[in-house]
Amino acid sequence: MMYLIFVIAAVVTVLAAIKLSTYADVIAERSSLGGMMVGTLLLAGATSLPEVTTSLTAIVVNNPDIAVSNVLGSNLFNLFILAAMDIYYRRKRIFVHVGLDHIKTGFISFGLTGIVFIAILSPSGYHFMNIGLEMYLLVIFYLVSMKLLLQKPSLEMSEEVAATSEPAYHTRAISLKRAKIGFGLASLIIFIAGSMLTITGDAIAISSGLGSSFVGTFLIAGATSLPEAVTVIVAIQLANYQLAVGNIVGSNLFNLMILALSDLFFRSGPILSVVHPVTLISVSAVLLLNCLVIGVMILSQTERFRSKLYPVPSTVVIAFYLVCSYMIFHLG
C-alpha cells in the first residue's frame, strides 16, 4: 500500500508541476521579473516545496539522515536533470541562453554547498539554541548573496534569446491574475504531495532494509525533484531557457536553506553532526557537479566551445552522477 501511495503522490506532483511551470512562464512574460528571476526565486521556491515537507516530516519521525540527504540528493538530482535535458535537447543549446545572473547564482550555490561540506567533514561543535554555527553562516551567506544578486539584475539579452521570449500559443489566453492564482493552487498541491512522499518513503526505507541515506538521496530526492524535472522540460518546450536554468540553480539555493530550517526543528543538537558519513560523498558530488555546470555556462558564451565541445560537460555530469549513485548505494 505504501508503494501505491508513493506512486500516486509522485503522479500528483508531476501534474501540478506541469501547471506550475506554465503559469510561471506567463508570469515571467507578463510581469517585470523576467524568466531568470521568476525561475530563480518564484518557481524555484514553489518546486522546492516537496523538499521542505520531506525534510520537516523526516525530523518529526526522527530521521535526520533523510532530512539532510533529501536536500543534498535533490540538488544532485537537479544538476543531473539539467545535464540530461541539455543532452536531450542539445540542438537548442540551453546554456547558450543563460545570462550573467545565472552564472553568479551558480557560484553562490557552490559557496553554500562548500559551507555544508566543511560542516559535515569537520563540525565546529559550536551551536546556539541547538542550531549549529554553520547554519547561521549559511543563512547569512545566502541573504547577502541574494541581496547583491537582486541589486543589479542583468537586463541584457542577446537577439537570439530575445527571439525566444514570445509567449507560447497555449499560454497567450492566460491572464496574469489567473496565472498568479493557478500558481498558488499548484504550489499548495505540491506542498501536500511532498508530505506523502516523505511518509511513504520513510516506510519504504524501513521495510526494504535500504539505508536512510540512500533512500533519502535517491528515492525520495528523485521523487521530490519531479517538479523541477517537469518544469525544466515544459520551460524548454516553451522556449523559455532562462526559466529552465534559473529554476534549477534557484531550487538548489532554496534547498540549502531547508537545511537551516531542519536544524531549527531538530532539537537533539546540530543536525549536520549526526548524519551518516556517506553524506559526505553526496555533498562532494554536488560540489563537483556544480563546478561542471558553472564551467559549461561560462564556456557556452564562446563560439568555439559551442560548435565542438558543447555536449562534453553535460555528459561528464551524467557520468559522475551515476558513479556517485553506485558508491552511495554500496556505502550507505
C-alpha positions in Angstrom: 0.0 0.0 0.0 2.9 2.4 0.8 4.3 1.9 -2.7 0.9 2.8 -4.2 0.6 5.9 -2.1 4.2 6.9 -3.1 3.4 6.5 -6.8 0.1 8.4 -6.5 1.8 11.3 -4.7 4.6 11.3 -7.3 2.0 11.5 -10.2 0.1 14.3 -8.5 3.3 16.2 -8.0 4.1 15.8 -11.8 0.7 17.0 -12.9 0.8 20.0 -10.5 4.3 20.9 -11.7 3.2 21.0 -15.3 0.6 23.6 -14.4 3.1 25.4 -12.2 5.7 25.9 -15.0 3.0 27.0 -17.4 1.8 29.7 -15.0 5.3 30.7 -14.2 6.0 31.2 -17.9 3.0 33.6 -18.1 4.2 35.5 -15.0 7.7 35.8 -16.5 6.4 37.1 -19.8 3.7 39.5 -18.5 5.5 40.9 -15.4 8.6 42.9 -15.0 10.5 40.0 -13.4 11.6 38.1 -16.5 12.5 34.4 -16.9 15.7 34.4 -14.8 14.2 36.0 -11.7 10.9 34.0 -11.9 12.9 30.8 -12.3 15.4 31.6 -9.6 13.0 32.9 -7.0 9.4 32.2 -7.6 9.4 28.9 -9.5 12.4 27.6 -7.6 10.7 28.2 -4.2 7.5 26.5 -5.4 9.1 23.4 -6.9 11.2 23.0 -3.7 8.1 22.7 -1.5 8.3 18.9 -1.6 11.8 19.1 -0.2 10.5 21.4 2.6 7.7 19.0 3.7 10.0 16.0 3.2 12.8 17.3 5.4 10.5 18.6 8.1 8.4 15.4 8.2 11.7 13.4 8.4 12.5 15.5 11.6 9.1 14.7 13.0 9.7 10.9 12.5 13.2 11.4 14.0 15.1 10.5 10.8 17.7 13.3 10.4 19.5 11.3 7.7 16.6 11.6 5.4 16.1 15.3 6.2 19.7 16.1 5.1 20.2 13.5 2.4 17.0 14.6 0.8 18.3 18.1 0.3 21.7 17.1 -1.0 20.2 14.3 -3.1 17.7 16.8 -4.6 20.5 19.2 -5.5 22.4 16.4 -7.0 19.4 15.1 -9.0 18.6 18.7 -10.1 22.0 19.1 -11.7 21.6 15.7 -13.3 18.2 16.8 -14.7 19.7 19.9 -16.2 22.6 18.0 -17.8 20.2 15.3 -19.1 17.9 17.8 -20.7 20.8 19.7 -22.2 21.9 16.5 -23.9 18.4 15.5 -25.0 17.7 19.0 -26.3 21.3 19.5 -27.5 20.3 21.3 -30.7 18.7 24.1 -28.6 21.9 24.7 -26.7 20.2 25.6 -23.4 23.3 27.0 -21.7 23.9 29.4 -24.6 20.9 31.4 -23.4 22.0 31.9 -19.8 22.9 35.3 -18.5 25.5 36.6 -16.0 23.0 36.3 -13.2 22.7 32.5 -13.8 26.5 32.2 -13.5 26.5 34.3 -10.3 23.8 32.1 -8.9 25.9 29.0 -9.7 28.8 30.4 -7.7 26.5 31.3 -4.8 25.3 27.7 -4.8 28.9 26.4 -4.8 29.7 28.6 -1.8 26.7 27.5 0.2 27.4 23.8 -0.6 31.0 24.4 0.5 29.9 25.5 3.9 27.8 22.4 4.3 30.8 20.2 3.1 33.0 21.8 5.8 30.3 21.4 8.5 29.9 17.7 7.7 33.6 17.0 7.3 34.7 18.9 10.4 31.9 20.1 12.6 32.8 23.2 14.7 31.0 21.9 17.7 29.6 25.4 18.4 25.9 25.9 18.5 23.4 28.5 19.7 19.9 27.4 20.7 20.8 23.9 19.4 21.4 25.3 15.9 24.9 24.8 14.6 27.1 27.8 13.9 27.5 26.7 10.3 23.7 27.2 9.8 23.9 30.8 10.8 26.8 31.3 8.4 24.8 29.5 5.7 21.8 31.8 6.1 23.9 35.0 6.3 25.8 34.0 3.1 22.5 33.3 1.4 20.9 36.6 2.4 23.9 38.7 1.5 24.4 37.0 -1.8 20.8 37.3 -2.9 20.7 41.0 -1.9 23.8 41.6 -4.1 22.3 39.5 -6.9 19.0 41.4 -6.9 20.5 44.8 -6.7 21.7 44.9 -10.3 19.9 42.3 -12.3 21.3 41.5 -15.7 18.9 43.1 -18.1 20.9 42.5 -21.3 19.6 39.9 -23.6 21.0 38.7 -26.8 19.0 38.8 -30.0 18.9 35.0 -30.1 17.4 34.9 -26.6 15.0 37.7 -27.2 13.7 35.9 -30.2 12.6 33.1 -28.0 10.8 35.3 -25.5 7.5 35.3 -27.4 4.8 33.6 -25.3 3.8 30.1 -26.5 0.4 29.9 -28.2 -1.4 28.0 -25.4 -0.3 30.5 -22.8 -1.5 33.6 -24.6 -5.1 33.2 -23.3 -4.0 33.0 -19.7 -4.2 36.4 -17.8 -1.6 37.4 -15.3 -4.2 37.3 -12.5 -5.3 33.8 -13.4 -1.6 32.7 -13.6 -0.9 34.0 -10.1 -4.0 32.2 -8.7 -3.2 29.0 -10.5 0.5 29.2 -9.5 -0.6 29.4 -5.8 -3.0 26.5 -6.1 -0.5 24.3 -7.9 2.1 25.2 -5.2 -0.3 24.1 -2.4 -0.9 20.7 -4.1 2.8 20.1 -4.5 3.3 21.0 -0.8 0.7 18.4 0.3 2.0 15.7 -2.1 5.5 16.3 -0.7 4.4 15.2 2.8 3.0 12.0 1.4 6.2 11.3 -0.5 8.2 11.6 2.8 6.0 9.5 5.0 5.8 6.6 2.5 9.5 7.0 1.6 10.5 6.6 5.2 8.2 3.5 5.5 9.9 2.1 2.3 13.3 2.7 3.8 12.4 0.7 6.9 10.6 -2.2 5.1 13.2 -2.6 2.3 16.2 -2.6 4.5 17.9 0.1 2.4 19.8 2.8 4.3 18.0 6.0 5.1 20.9 8.0 3.4 20.5 6.1 0.1 16.7 6.3 0.2 16.8 10.0 1.1 19.5 10.8 -1.5 17.9 8.9 -4.4 14.4 7.6 -3.9 12.8 10.5 -2.0 15.1 13.1 -3.5 14.3 11.9 -7.0 10.6 12.0 -6.3 10.6 15.4 -4.7 12.7 16.7 -7.6 9.9 15.7 -10.1 8.6 19.3 -10.1 12.0 20.6 -11.2 12.3 17.9 -13.9 8.8 18.6 -15.3 9.2 22.4 -15.1 12.5 22.3 -16.9 11.0 20.2 -19.7 8.0 22.4 -20.0 10.1 25.6 -19.9 12.3 24.3 -22.7 9.3 23.4 -24.8 8.0 26.9 -24.2 11.4 28.1 -25.4 12.0 29.9 -22.1 15.5 28.6 -21.5 16.3 31.2 -18.8 13.3 29.9 -16.8 14.6 26.4 -17.2 18.1 27.0 -16.0 17.0 29.6 -13.4 14.6 27.1 -11.8 17.4 24.5 -11.3 20.0 26.8 -9.9 17.4 28.7 -7.8 16.0 25.5 -6.4 19.4 24.3 -5.3 19.9 27.6 -3.4 16.5 27.3 -1.8 17.0 23.7 -0.9 20.2 24.5 1.1 18.1 26.9 3.2 15.9 23.9 4.1 18.9 22.5 6.0 18.8 25.6 8.3 15.1 25.1 8.8 15.5 21.4 9.6 18.2 22.3 12.1 15.8 24.7 13.8 13.3 22.0 14.4 15.8 19.2 15.2 16.2 19.6 18.9 18.9 17.0 19.5 21.8 19.3 18.5 23.3 20.5 15.2 21.7 18.2 12.5 24.9 18.0 10.3 26.8 16.5 13.2 24.6 13.4 13.4 24.3 12.4 9.7 25.7 9.2 8.2 29.3 9.6 7.0 28.2 8.6 3.4 26.5 12.0 3.3 30.0 13.4 2.7 30.0 11.7 -0.7 26.7 13.3 -1.6 27.8 16.8 -0.7 31.2 16.3 -2.5 29.3 15.2 -5.6 27.1 18.3 -5.5 30.2 20.5 -5.3 31.8 18.7 -8.3 28.7 18.8 -10.5 28.1 22.4 -9.6 31.6 23.3 -10.8 30.9 21.5 -14.1 27.6 23.3 -14.6 29.3 26.7 -13.9 32.0 25.8 -16.3 29.6 24.9 -19.1 27.6 28.2 -18.5 30.8 30.2 -18.9 32.2 28.3 -21.8 28.9 28.4 -23.7 29.5 32.0 -24.2 32.4 31.2 -26.6 31.8 30.3 -30.2 34.5 27.6 -30.4 33.0 25.7 -27.4 29.5 25.8 -28.8 30.5 24.3 -32.1 32.9 21.5 -31.0 32.8 20.6 -27.3 29.3 21.7 -26.1 27.9 18.2 -25.1 31.1 17.2 -23.2 30.4 18.8 -19.7 26.8 17.6 -19.5 27.9 14.1 -20.4 30.5 14.2 -17.6 27.9 15.4 -15.2 25.6 12.4 -16.0 28.6 10.0 -15.7 29.6 11.4 -12.3 26.0 11.2 -11.1 25.8 7.5 -11.9 29.2 6.8 -10.2 28.1 8.6 -7.1 24.8 6.7 -7.1 26.7 3.4 -7.1 29.1 4.5 -4.3 26.3 5.7 -2.0 24.2 2.6 -2.6 27.1 0.3 -1.6 28.4 2.5 1.3 25.0 3.7 2.7 
